Amino acid sequence: MKYAYYPGCAAKGAAPELHQSVTKVVDRLGIEVVELAAFNCCGAGVITEADPDLAYMLNARTLATAEKLNLNVMTVCGTCQGVLGGANRVLQRDEALRARINKALQETTGLEYYGTVEVKHLQWILVKDFGVEALSKFITRPLSDLSIAPFYGCYILRPSDATGFDDWENPTSLEKLIRAVGAQPVEYDGRTKCCGFPVLLEKDQIALSMVGKHVGEAKQKGGDAMVTPCPLCHMSLDIYQERAEKKLQKEEGSGIKLDMPILHLPQLLGLAMGLSPEELGMKRHLVPTAPLIEKIE
Amino acid sequence: MRVKLTVQKFNPEQDPKPYDRDYFVEAGREMTLLTALLKIKAETDGTLTFRASCRAAICGSCLMQVNGSQKLACKTSIYEEMEHHGRIAIGPMANMPVIKDMVVRMDPFWEKVRGVTPYLLSKGERPVPTEELKDLHEKLHNADGCILCGACLSACTSYDVSPGFLGPAALAKAYRFQADPRDEQHLARLEQLQKPNGIWDCVRCNFCVQVCPKDVKPMEQIIRLRRLSIDAGFTHSVEAKHITEFTKVVGHEGRLNETLLPIRMTWGNLRKMIRIIPLGIKMFFHGKTPFPFKRVPGSDAVRAIFKYRGKAK
């Protein structure tokens, strides 16, 4: 089992604990990865707002690089999965577009994409390729006392014709992984909703309402922590949680407390596989993870 | 097969709160949810209330919540729904005030559609040559396919927390006239859409794209409106800068730099800057602020790609 690992900007930038924990976990599981060291941004759905062809060219470069290595791509970011995976579907289906993009790509980078690569998020690789049963053999510290709220985020589910792995209406892959580590998945409406990240800076009131609503609901349904396959959701839910809490307190009463640790998917797996919180970069979170760790230990 | 339908019933004039009632129907492979509901109304419970008219996904009346998603009852197969979810639970469309059972007040929806002046603004003094209208169909990108069922607004995650937002259907309608060469108010329309609750309040969650029964892809029409706005010179807002500065940062560095982008987006906007600084400091102490001037491998190739696109444009 070998993949071209596409870390994405967040794992190499503001969420270095994601890259750190991914590396540790795939190593432990024996999944071989070749990091695409010279990778570029997928565009995050923003560059396409400026210039769709530019976004296609950037993603075609990534795909062509993986194709040269004869490997499928492993993503670790829900947004990268949606954008890079979505671009891949279009490039595979639309031959006229692929020819146009390839001509430009060849002229600028000497690369050409033939459309043979698959783009898969770590979450899907674990559920489908690696298998939940095989994964459970690596669980040495079952998190049986914990209720974990899955937070899918948007791009790993929608639009479903571009992603097409989980059932967008009723996804199950995160729940499967939560059960595999011995924990109990929390059932709540917010699990497939939006974290508000794309408008955090310009329309922070919208984003903060979303964070408050979903974290609040997960908390109310008994969640000890949330887990997400998307580092952008992580930034929204973790870094802005304190502000979301303040907004919630203003609107609905000062008694409301969120204090919800947000875990990256590989951190949850790593904890159950016996890796130490330090190895998984848990101290980098803004919402303290120490109470959760205490509960486990 | 015998199928159980769990229906959320509610008459605000009588019931203290919504409650569920189960109905059973004999359903064949071809039966739609609407046929099932009409059968129940005729044979079991005459009080069951829902809107319906054309039975063919044209009129947009029978939108309701089906197993947690927003769907037209006439376009929903009982068989497929059972196969997919193992149950059928229905209720009124989300985010709208309920009148009775599945019937909701659509006024908030109509208000939004009216808010974008959903008709052609032309004095007709300058007839548009037929030549220019030849590719109108392609230019509209199916924005004219909307049947005003309300699925998108009902599923909109931004509207859910911010009811003032114009929402997907109204904005798709706005694009429809923006793309029409016969309309004479393109710039004024775009200017209107820059305001709070306009095109920049969309969070790009893709829910509207997913639930639209006519494949209008409202979010993609909103993105087209954003692109047109930037091209028309509406570039000074923090919202527009999110796109232009993001693209510039990636064009230069090859990747997004989360330290650089907020600074460049809020540059010159003191209020916004003051708001992000405390978070920036916290992130710094948690090792979450990447060094802003780090050269990453691959950036030369990315610059070549950007240069090419710059020339192509």
Interface residues (C-beta under 8 A of the other chain):
Chain A: C9 A10 K12 G13 A14 A15 P16 A37 A38 F39 N40 C41 G43 A44 G45 V46 I47 T48 E49 A50 D51 D53 L54 M57 L58 R61 G82 A104 L105 E107 T108 T109 C154 Y155 R158 P159 S160 D167 W168 E169 N170 K193 C194 G196 P198 V199 L201 E202 K203 D204 Q205 I206 A207 S209 M210 K213 I239 Y240 K283 R284 H285 L286
Chain B: N67 G68 S69 H84 H85 T157 S158 D160 V161 S162 W200 D201 V203 R204 C205 N206 F207 V209 Q210 I223 R226 R227 I230 S237 V238 E239 H242 I243 T244 F246 T247 V250 G254 R255 L256 N257 E258 T259 P262 M265 T266 K272 R275 I276 L279 K282 M283 H286 G287 K288 T289 P290 V296 P297 G298 S299 A301 V302 A304 I305 F306 K307 Y308 R309 A312 K313
